[in-house]
Amino acid sequence: MAAKKRPRRRGEVVEAPTSDADSPVGPASAGSCGHLGRTESAADAARGDQRCGFVALIGAPNVGKSTLINALVGTKVAIVSHKAQTTRSLLRGIAIVGCSQLILVDTPGVFAPKRRLDRAMVASAWAGAHEADIVALILDAKRGIDQETTSVLDKLVEIRRPKILGVNKIDAVDKPLLLRIVDRANRCARFAATFMVSALKGDGVADVKQWMARHVPAGPWHYPDDQITDAPLRHLAAEITRENLYSQLHQELPYRSTVETDQWQERPDGSVRIEQTIYVERESQRKIVLGKAGQTIKAIGAQARREIAEIVEAPVHLFLFVKVDESWEDDRERYRAIGLEFPKD
């Protein structure tokens, strides 16, 4: 199925190259060097006006990193859930500001790991921070600087990269408390800039984006200007289903579950047939996911199908299966498939 372009509307994915399910997706191009009608001239290219860099968002679980990534990109590229440690591997969203390309790295939340998957996620988060051009520490204003955030701040000092501080959910606390949080954080680590944001409402997001655009290194773009993430469609589809799984069963279903895309078939009529498996650790969890007379799995599938169809811009036939696999967290291939290093015992 050939990719297509159409005029972009705010927050909308408008191009999804689906001739290969492993292709990334992106919105319609806004010009070869930015948005708002600005395009790169030959003289601009000759002067090397382009800038491009990796910005890693790091912080404790559930501080709003994924929501901020989506706000910075301008459309949804990262799944969001109330459940802690939803982000499991490095996900890159791509935003354009003038002649700057920002590669925004959504890292797993940093916490005290207990299990193998936890250790892999935390290691991935710090690896993303060490490899980035800029590191953005995101704090939750409602939580303030708790024990988890203090641990992150202590280790952040070791990273020799420019660092900025983003205090999120500012609409939930009073200004005096915000100022105390900012003061304490800046005494713990040296930040080049501090921003007050509400990622959900979009407040302050433009200021963060402009600062990043000015401070990423000069150099050519790494991705085409119509690409918004480097995640393959198969991966995005699995993440969308996992998000809806958590949304439906936030209280009932434990964190230990995963979703894999098993088959992706583009049909002659232009539709896409997708088969996915939800893996849980116990039979009791499988029954929870299925629900009475299969109603829960049907609701998960219906919402996931609508969201996947928006990304691929084609009718989607989604088939979900639920299997019990007590040892899925110990499968090396699964770690590799989601971009995690398999930790040693």
N, C-alpha and C positions, 0 to 999 in steps of 0.2 A: 504494500500500500504506500503510495508516494506521499512524501511530506507536503504539507501545504501551508501557505501563509495567508493571513487576513489582518485587517486593522486591529491593533491591540487595544483592549479595554483595560482599565485599571484592575490589577490583580488577577488577570486572566492568562492562562496558558493558551497560546494560540498557535504554537507549532509543535507537533509531536511526530518526529520521523519514525514511523512504525514499520518500515520495510524490514527492520531487524529489531527484535525485542531487546537486544543488548545495546541499542542506541540510546544516548541521552536525549533529553527533551529541552525545548526552549521556546521563548516567545518570539514573535515576529521581530525582525531586525529594526533597530531604531537609527540606523546609520552606522558607518564603519568606525566612528570614533565618538559614540555617545548618544545622548538623547536630546529631546527638545529641539530637534531639527539640526543639531550640530553634526557635521560630518568631517572626516579627516581629509585634508587636502594633501597633495603631493609634497608641498612645502612642510606641512606638519610632520609627515612621515620622515622626511629627510632630516628634520631637526630632532627627531626622536621624541616627540611630545607625548607619546603613549607611556602610560604607567601601568604596572601590573604587580600584584602581590597577594600573598596568602595572609589572611587574618584569622587566627584561631580564637574562638569563643570558648572560654573555660570557666568552670565554676562548680559549685555543689549541685547535686541533683535538684531538679524542679525549680530552678531560679528563672527560667524563661529563655534559655539560650535558643531553643528551636523556634519559639515564637518570634524572637528577635531576628533570627536568620530569615524567616519567612517575610518579616516586615522589611528588612533590608533589600531582599531580592525583589519584593513586590508581588510575589505569588507564593503559593505553598510548595515547598520542596522538602521540608522536614516534618515528620509526624509529631503531633503534640498530644500529650496525655497527662492526666493528674497523677498517674502512677509513676513513682520514682524510677530512675534508670531506664526510661523508655528508649533513649538514644543508645545504641549498642556499639556503633562503629563510626568512624569519621565520615561525615557526609558533607559534600561541598556544594554550596549555592553560589551562583555567579551573578554579580550585579555590575552595571555600567554606570559610571558617573563622569560625564564629559569624556575625556580621553583616558580615563582610568578604568581598569578592569579589576574588581575586587573579587577574590576567590575566598569565600567565607566558609570556614571550616567549623561545622557543628560537632563538638566533641562530647563523648559520654560524660555524665556528671561524675565528679571526683568525690569518692567516699571511701570509708575503710572497707576494703574488699574481704570477703569471707569465702567465696566459692571461686572455682576456676574461671567461670565467665566474668565474675566481678573483677578478678585480677587482670584479665585480658582487656576489659573495658577501660579500667583506670590507666593501664599502661598505654593504651591507645590514645587516651586524652592527653597525657603528658608528652607523648611522642609528637602529637599534632602541635602542641604548644612550642616545643623545642625547634620544630622545623618551620614554623611560621615566620613571616617578616614582621608581623605585629601580633601581640597577644592582648585580647580584651577579656578582662576579668568581669564577669557578670554577677552582681549581688542581688538578692531579693530584699527589698526595703522592709518588707513585713517581718522577715526573719532576722534582719540585721546581721551582725557578725557573730555567728554561733561557732560551735566547736569545729564543724566541718569547714566553714569558711576560713577560720583561723588556720587550719591545717593547710588549706590551699594557699593562703597568703604567705605562710612560712616557706613553702616550697617554691612559690612564684619568684622569690628573691633570687633563686639559682638560675633563672632563665635570663640570658643576656640578649634580650630583644626589647624593642620599644614596647611599653605596656600602657594600656589605657584602662580606666575604670568605668564601668557602666552600672549604675544603680537602677534596677528595674522595679516596676510596680510602684512608682512614686505617688500614684493617685491614692494609695492605700494608707499612707502615713503622713504625719504632720511635718512641716518644713524643719522645725528644730531637730527632730529625730534624724531626718535626712542629713542635715549638716553634721551631726555627731557621727553618723556612719561614715560619711565621706572623710571626715577628719581622722578617724581611727584607721581607716583603710590606708590613707596616704601616709600615715606614720609607720605602718607596717611594710609598705612597699612603695617604691618610687614610680609614680604614674605620670606619663607625659601629658595626659589630659583626663578630665573627669566629666561624665555626662549623666544627666538625670533623664530617664526614659520611662515610658509606658509602652512596651512592645505591643501589647494587645490593642491599645488605642492609637498607636503611631506617634505619640508625643515624644519629641526629641530625637526621633529616628533619623530625620534628614540631617541634623547636625552631626551625628555620629558618622553617617555615610560620607558627608563632605570632608570631615577630618581624615577619614581613612583614605579617601581619594587623593588628598594632598600629600599623604605621607607614605603610600606604598612606593616601592622603588621604581625608578624610570626603567622602561624596557617594553618589549613587544608583548601583546596579549597572548595568553596561553590557550584560549578557547575562542571559537567563533562568536561574533557579537549577538547571535540569536540563541545562544545556549544558556540555560539557567541552572543546570546541574550536571555533574558528571556521572550521576547514578544511572545505571541501565534501567530500561522500562520494566524488566522482570523484577528488579529489586524494588523499584518504586511501587509496583503493584502489590508486592508482598507486604511492604511497609504500610500501605493504605489499609490492607485487610487487618494487619496487626493493630493499627490504630483503632479501627472499628471494633475489634475484639476487646480491647481494653475499655473502649467507651461503653460498650454494652455490659461488660462484666467487671467493672473496676473494683467492686467490692468482693465479688465472689471468686474471681479467678486469680490465682497466684501469679507472681511475676514470671515464674518459670514456664514459659510457653513461647513458641516461635512459629513463624509462617514461612513456607517455602513455595515458590512458583515452580511447579513440576513440568507443565506444558504450556506453550504459547503458540497458537496456530492462527495464522491469518487466512481467513476463508475467502473463497472467490467472490462472495457477495459484499466484501469490504469489512465484514465484522471480524472480531477477534475472539477466539475460544481460549479461555485460560483455565487451567486446573491448578489448584493450590492445596497444600496440606497444612493443617494446623496441628502442631505437635504439642502434646501435654505429657505430664509425667505419671499421671494416675488415671485409672478408669473413672473414678469419681469426678475428675476434672473434665474428662471427655463428655460425661453426661451433662455437666453444667453447660458446656459449650453448645451441645446439641439442643438443650432445652426441651420442654414438654412438647411432644409431637413434632420436634424439629423446628419450633418457632424461633428460638434464639439464633441458630445458625442461619436461618432464612433471613432474619433481620440484619445480621452482620453482612451477609452476602449481598443483600439488596443495596445497602448503603455503599459498600465497597465497590460494587459494580458501577454505580452512578459516578463515583469519584474517578475510578479508573477510566471510564468512558470519556470523561472530560479531558483527561490527559492525552489519551490516544486519538481523540476526535473520531471515534468510530463506535458503533454498537459493540457491546461486550457481553459475552456469554461466560459467566463465572461459575465454576463448579468447585465447591469447598468440601474437603474431606478432613476428618478428625482422627488422629491416630495417637496411641499411647506409646511413648518411647522414653523409658526411665533414664536412659543414658545419653540423650541427645546433646547435653552440655559437654560430653566427653568425646565428641566426634570431631576429629581434626579437620575434616573436609568442611564441616559446617562453619567452623571458625574462619577458614580460608575464604569461603564463599561470601561472608559478610565483611571481609577485610580486617580480621583480627588475627594477631599472632597467638598461636596455641601455647599457653603458658606451661612451664614445667611444674611438676608437683613440688 
